[in-house]
Amino acid sequence: MSHFIRNAWYVAATSDEINTSQPLGRTICNIQIAFYRDSKQQIQAVEDFCPHRGAPLSLGYVEGDNLVCGYHGLQMGADGKTRSMPSQRVENFPCIKPVPVVERYGFIWIWPGDKDAADDSLIPVLEWALDPKWAYGGGIYYIKCDYRLMIDNLMDLTHETYVHASSIGQKEIDETPVKTTMENGQVVTSRFMENILPPPFWQNGLSANDLPTDQPVDRWQICRFDLPSHVMIEVGVAMAGKGGYHAPADQKASSIVVDFITPETDGTMWYFWGMARNFKADDNALTASIQEGQGKIFAEDLEILERQQQNLNRFPDRQLLKLDIDAGGVQARRMIERTMKKEQPSTANGAA
């Protein structure tokens, strides 16, 4: 049994991954999907399956508003109906399923469940993506693990001390208790550290914001989990004694770590990572530098998670410990399971 919600919006791609000529094939929640742009540049998504011989439509090309199968030239419309095929009458060809899709904030969002329940007002509002005072840089990783392991990872940042020792890790993280709460439908884990020295990554952030790098700071990490699998993390440092999280902008460097965690299959996932910041938003070189540094940090997680998944597959009956630092991930999993149980009747009645 799959352990992901279907009636929800997931990030399936970034806008710049999909061009006007070549479709993109990608599996989301065990559904193979072909994405493409029509003649009006609108994003369309259909099952990646040609009704003639079952070839992936994503191996073809785009012509006008249609996908052309690269095997025998069948043309498929965005509604899942065959438009034409050389030397054939197509009136009775079987349809394939169109997939609800929306382009917003530079991401492509899909709804893998009941298409009649797809409401684009349920896509989360990303205020940083709408405000020109913010800059964003990010990337994508493909990871061979259950997507819930990444949620566990992000809701418990204690691992930074060990996995990311050369960048954002420091001993004060695992020496400082973490608090886990439920706030407005979110699972929130938070950790506040006072009067510590900034680690290398935040030394760079302070320097970029014209602040000293060799003086004590107050540091915070606030992780917010939202269904179906999004984690936004408020992180930053402020000069010690200036108010910490609430310090004025000229006394701190802060950002939002953006994490869209999308199941591919039961044991693989797409990870859309990035960082939004509200200082020196016009500095493209700084954005590129932060993006490169963050990419290296998340690459360190990749091996841990894939090897962890291999161990869990090898020893499926072993019981794992649940400590106080694991509470955020445990609560997030419970939210997912409760929502899955609620949607099972609708999933059984025709959801994709």
C-alpha positions as CSV (number, residue, x, y, z in Angstrom):
1,M,0.0,0.0,0.0
2,S,1.3,3.5,-0.9
3,H,1.7,5.9,1.9
4,F,0.9,9.2,0.2
5,I,-2.1,11.5,-0.2
6,R,-3.6,11.7,-3.6
7,N,-6.1,14.5,-3.3
8,A,-3.6,17.3,-2.9
9,W,-1.3,19.5,-4.9
10,Y,2.3,18.4,-5.4
11,V,5.2,20.2,-7.1
12,A,6.0,18.0,-10.1
13,A,8.5,20.2,-11.9
14,T,9.9,23.7,-12.2
15,S,8.6,26.0,-14.9
16,D,11.9,26.1,-16.8
17,E,12.0,22.3,-17.2
18,I,9.2,22.3,-19.7
19,N,9.7,24.0,-23.1
20,T,7.5,24.4,-26.2
21,S,8.8,21.6,-28.3
22,Q,9.8,18.6,-26.1
23,P,7.4,17.1,-23.5
24,L,8.7,16.1,-20.1
25,G,7.9,12.6,-18.8
26,R,7.8,12.3,-15.0
27,T,6.3,9.8,-12.5
28,I,4.4,11.4,-9.6
29,C,2.6,9.3,-6.9
30,N,3.0,6.2,-9.1
31,I,1.4,7.9,-12.1
32,Q,3.4,8.3,-15.3
33,I,2.7,11.8,-16.7
34,A,3.7,13.7,-19.8
35,F,3.9,17.5,-19.4
36,Y,4.1,20.0,-22.2
37,R,3.3,23.5,-23.3
38,D,0.6,24.2,-25.8
39,S,0.6,26.9,-28.5
40,K,-0.4,29.5,-25.8
41,Q,2.4,28.4,-23.5
42,Q,-0.1,26.9,-21.1
43,I,1.0,23.8,-19.2
44,Q,-0.8,20.6,-20.0
45,A,-0.5,17.1,-18.4
46,V,-1.8,13.7,-19.5
47,E,-1.0,10.1,-18.8
48,D,2.3,9.2,-20.4
49,F,0.7,6.4,-22.4
50,C,-0.2,6.3,-26.1
51,P,-3.5,4.4,-26.6
52,H,-2.3,2.8,-29.8
53,R,0.7,0.6,-28.6
54,G,1.4,2.0,-25.1
55,A,4.5,4.0,-26.0
56,P,5.3,6.9,-23.7
57,L,4.0,10.1,-25.2
58,S,6.9,12.0,-23.6
59,L,9.2,10.4,-26.2
60,G,7.4,12.3,-28.9
61,Y,7.1,16.1,-29.6
62,V,4.7,19.0,-29.4
63,E,2.8,20.2,-32.4
64,G,0.4,23.1,-31.8
65,D,-1.8,22.2,-28.9
66,N,-1.2,18.4,-29.2
67,L,1.3,15.8,-28.2
68,V,2.6,13.7,-31.1
69,C,3.6,10.1,-30.3
70,G,7.1,9.4,-31.4
71,Y,6.3,5.8,-32.4
72,H,3.5,6.1,-35.0
73,G,2.6,9.8,-35.1
74,L,-0.7,9.7,-33.1
75,Q,-1.7,13.2,-32.0
76,M,-3.2,13.4,-28.5
77,G,-5.0,16.5,-27.1
78,A,-4.8,17.9,-23.6
79,D,-8.2,16.4,-22.8
80,G,-6.9,12.9,-23.3
81,K,-8.7,12.4,-26.6
82,T,-6.9,11.3,-29.8
83,R,-7.0,14.1,-32.4
84,S,-5.5,12.3,-35.4
85,M,-3.2,9.5,-36.6
86,P,-1.8,9.1,-40.1
87,S,-4.1,6.9,-42.3
88,Q,-6.4,6.1,-39.4
89,R,-9.9,7.0,-38.2
90,V,-9.6,7.8,-34.5
91,E,-13.2,8.3,-33.4
92,N,-13.3,5.1,-31.3
93,F,-9.8,5.3,-29.9
94,P,-9.8,4.9,-26.1
95,C,-9.1,8.1,-24.1
96,I,-6.3,8.6,-21.6
97,K,-6.6,10.6,-18.4
98,P,-5.8,14.3,-18.3
99,V,-4.1,15.4,-15.1
100,P,-5.1,18.6,-13.3
101,V,-2.1,20.9,-13.6
102,V,-1.3,24.5,-12.6
103,E,1.8,26.7,-13.1
104,R,2.4,29.0,-10.2
105,Y,5.4,30.6,-8.5
106,G,7.8,29.1,-11.0
107,F,6.6,25.5,-10.2
108,I,4.3,23.1,-12.0
109,W,1.7,21.7,-9.5
110,I,-0.3,18.6,-10.2
111,W,-3.3,16.9,-8.4
112,P,-2.9,13.1,-8.8
113,G,-6.3,12.2,-7.2
114,D,-9.9,12.8,-8.1
115,K,-9.9,15.5,-10.8
116,D,-13.3,16.8,-9.8
117,A,-11.9,17.7,-6.3
118,A,-8.9,19.7,-7.8
119,D,-9.2,23.3,-6.5
120,D,-6.3,25.5,-7.3
121,S,-7.1,27.8,-4.4
122,L,-5.7,25.0,-2.2
123,I,-2.2,25.6,-3.6
124,P,-0.2,27.2,-0.8
125,V,0.4,30.9,-1.0
126,L,4.1,31.6,-1.2
127,E,4.4,35.2,-0.2
128,W,8.1,35.3,-0.8
129,A,7.5,34.4,-4.4
130,L,5.2,37.4,-4.9
131,D,7.3,40.0,-3.2
132,P,10.1,41.6,-5.2
133,K,12.0,42.2,-2.0
134,W,12.7,38.5,-1.9
135,A,15.1,36.4,-4.0
136,Y,15.0,32.7,-4.6
137,G,17.4,30.1,-5.9
138,G,17.0,26.3,-5.8
139,G,17.3,23.0,-7.5
140,I,16.0,19.4,-7.8
141,Y,17.4,16.1,-6.5
142,Y,16.1,12.6,-7.3
143,I,16.4,10.5,-4.2
144,K,15.9,6.7,-3.9
145,C,14.0,6.7,-0.6
146,D,10.5,6.9,0.8
147,Y,9.5,10.6,0.8
148,R,8.6,10.4,4.5
149,L,12.3,9.9,5.4
150,M,13.0,13.4,4.0
151,I,10.1,14.8,6.0
152,D,11.7,13.2,9.1
153,N,15.1,14.7,8.2
154,L,13.8,18.2,7.8
155,M,11.6,18.2,10.9
156,D,14.6,17.2,13.0
157,L,17.6,19.4,12.3
158,T,19.7,17.7,15.0
159,H,21.5,15.9,12.3
160,E,23.1,19.1,11.0
161,T,25.7,18.8,13.8
162,Y,27.0,15.6,12.1
163,V,25.9,15.5,8.5
164,H,26.6,19.1,7.8
165,A,29.5,19.8,10.1
166,S,31.5,21.9,7.6
167,S,28.7,24.3,6.7
168,I,25.6,24.7,9.0
169,G,26.3,22.2,11.7
170,Q,27.5,23.1,15.2
171,K,27.4,21.4,18.6
172,E,24.9,23.9,20.0
173,I,22.2,22.4,17.8
174,D,22.0,19.1,19.5
175,E,22.7,20.7,22.9
176,T,19.6,22.9,22.6
177,P,16.2,21.3,23.2
178,V,13.7,21.2,20.3
179,K,10.0,22.2,20.8
180,T,7.2,20.5,18.8
181,T,3.8,22.1,18.5
182,M,0.6,22.0,16.3
183,E,-0.3,25.5,15.0
184,N,-3.1,26.1,12.5
185,G,-2.9,22.7,10.9
186,Q,0.9,22.7,10.8
187,V,3.4,20.7,12.6
188,V,6.0,23.1,13.9
189,T,9.4,22.3,15.4
190,S,11.6,25.1,16.7
191,R,15.0,25.6,18.2
192,F,16.5,28.9,19.5
193,M,20.2,29.2,20.3
194,E,21.6,32.2,22.1
195,N,25.1,33.8,22.2
196,I,26.8,31.3,19.9
197,L,29.4,31.7,17.1
198,P,27.9,31.4,13.6
199,P,28.9,28.4,11.5
200,P,30.6,28.9,8.1
201,F,27.3,29.1,6.1
202,W,25.9,31.8,8.3
203,Q,29.3,33.6,8.4
204,N,28.8,34.0,4.7
205,G,25.2,35.2,5.2
206,L,26.3,37.8,7.8
207,S,29.1,39.0,5.5
208,A,26.7,39.4,2.6
209,N,24.4,41.5,4.8
210,D,27.4,43.7,5.9
211,L,27.5,42.3,9.4
212,P,30.5,41.0,11.4
213,T,31.3,37.3,11.2
214,D,33.4,36.9,14.3
215,Q,30.9,38.0,17.0
216,P,28.3,36.0,18.9
217,V,24.9,35.6,17.4
218,D,21.4,34.3,18.3
219,R,20.3,31.6,15.9
220,W,16.9,30.1,15.1
221,Q,15.4,27.2,13.2
222,I,11.6,27.0,12.8
223,C,10.3,24.1,10.7
224,R,6.7,24.1,9.4
225,F,5.2,21.0,7.9
226,D,2.1,21.3,5.7
227,L,0.1,18.6,3.9
228,P,0.7,16.8,1.7
229,S,4.5,17.0,2.1
230,H,5.8,20.6,2.2
231,V,8.3,21.9,4.7
232,M,9.2,25.5,5.0
233,I,12.0,26.4,7.5
234,E,12.7,29.8,8.8
235,V,16.4,30.0,9.6
236,G,18.7,32.8,10.5
237,V,21.1,34.5,12.8
238,A,21.1,37.9,14.5
239,M,23.8,39.8,16.3
240,A,23.5,38.6,19.9
241,G,21.2,40.5,22.2
242,K,19.5,42.4,19.3
243,G,16.2,40.5,19.5
244,G,17.0,37.2,17.8
245,Y,14.2,36.2,15.5
246,H,12.6,39.6,16.0
247,A,15.8,41.6,15.5
248,P,15.7,44.5,13.0
249,A,16.7,43.7,9.4
250,D,20.0,45.5,9.7
251,Q,21.1,43.3,12.6
252,K,20.4,39.8,11.1
253,A,20.6,37.5,8.1
254,S,17.6,35.3,7.7
255,S,16.0,33.1,5.0
256,I,13.3,30.5,4.3
257,V,14.5,27.1,3.3
258,V,11.9,25.8,0.8
259,D,11.3,22.1,0.6
260,F,8.8,20.5,-1.7
261,I,8.9,16.7,-1.2
262,T,7.1,14.8,-3.9
263,P,6.7,11.0,-4.0
264,E,7.7,9.4,-7.3
265,T,7.0,5.8,-6.3
266,D,6.7,4.1,-2.9
267,G,10.4,4.1,-2.6
268,T,11.7,7.1,-4.6
269,M,11.0,10.8,-4.6
270,W,11.7,14.2,-6.2
271,Y,13.1,16.8,-3.9
272,F,12.6,20.5,-4.9
273,W,14.9,22.5,-2.7
274,G,15.7,26.2,-2.4
275,M,16.2,29.2,-0.3
276,A,14.3,32.5,-0.3
277,R,15.9,35.5,1.3
278,N,14.8,39.1,1.9
279,F,18.2,40.9,1.9
280,K,20.1,42.1,-1.2
281,A,17.4,40.5,-3.4
282,D,18.9,42.1,-6.6
283,D,22.3,40.5,-6.0
284,N,22.3,37.7,-8.6
285,A,25.8,36.6,-7.7
286,L,24.8,36.2,-4.1
287,T,21.8,34.1,-5.1
288,A,24.0,31.8,-7.2
289,S,26.5,31.5,-4.4
290,I,23.9,30.6,-1.8
291,Q,22.3,28.2,-4.3
292,E,25.6,26.4,-4.8
293,G,26.3,26.2,-1.1
294,Q,22.8,24.9,-0.3
295,G,23.0,22.4,-3.1
296,K,26.2,20.9,-1.5
297,I,24.5,20.8,1.9
298,F,21.5,18.9,0.6
299,A,23.7,16.5,-1.4
300,E,25.1,15.4,1.9
301,D,21.6,14.3,3.0
302,L,21.1,12.3,-0.2
303,E,23.6,9.5,0.6
304,I,22.4,9.2,4.2
305,L,18.7,8.9,3.2
306,E,19.4,6.4,0.4
307,R,21.6,4.2,2.6
308,Q,19.0,4.5,5.4
309,Q,16.3,3.3,3.0
310,Q,18.5,0.3,2.0
311,N,18.8,-0.7,5.6
312,L,15.1,-0.3,6.3
313,N,14.4,-2.6,3.2
314,R,16.9,-5.1,4.5
315,F,15.5,-5.2,8.0
316,P,11.8,-4.4,7.6
317,D,10.8,-6.0,11.0
318,R,13.2,-3.9,13.2
319,Q,11.5,-1.4,15.4
320,L,13.0,2.1,15.3
321,L,13.2,4.4,18.4
322,K,11.1,7.5,18.7
323,L,12.8,10.2,20.7
324,D,11.8,13.7,21.6
325,I,13.8,15.0,18.6
326,D,11.7,12.8,16.3
327,A,8.3,14.3,17.4
328,G,8.0,16.6,14.4
329,G,8.4,13.8,11.9
330,V,6.1,11.5,13.9
331,Q,3.4,14.1,14.0
332,A,3.7,14.8,10.3
333,R,3.3,11.1,9.5
334,R,0.2,10.9,11.7
335,M,-1.3,13.8,9.7
336,I,-0.6,12.1,6.4
337,E,-2.1,8.8,7.7
338,R,-5.2,10.5,9.0
339,T,-5.7,12.3,5.7
340,M,-5.2,9.1,3.7
341,K,-7.8,7.3,5.7
342,K,-10.3,10.1,5.1
343,E,-9.8,10.1,1.3
344,Q,-9.9,6.3,0.8
345,P,-13.6,6.2,-0.2
346,S,-13.2,8.8,-2.9
347,T,-9.9,7.2,-4.1
348,A,-11.8,3.9,-4.5
349,N,-14.5,5.6,-6.6
350,G,-12.5,6.7,-9.6
351,A,-9.5,8.7,-8.4
352,A,-6.4,8.3,-10.5
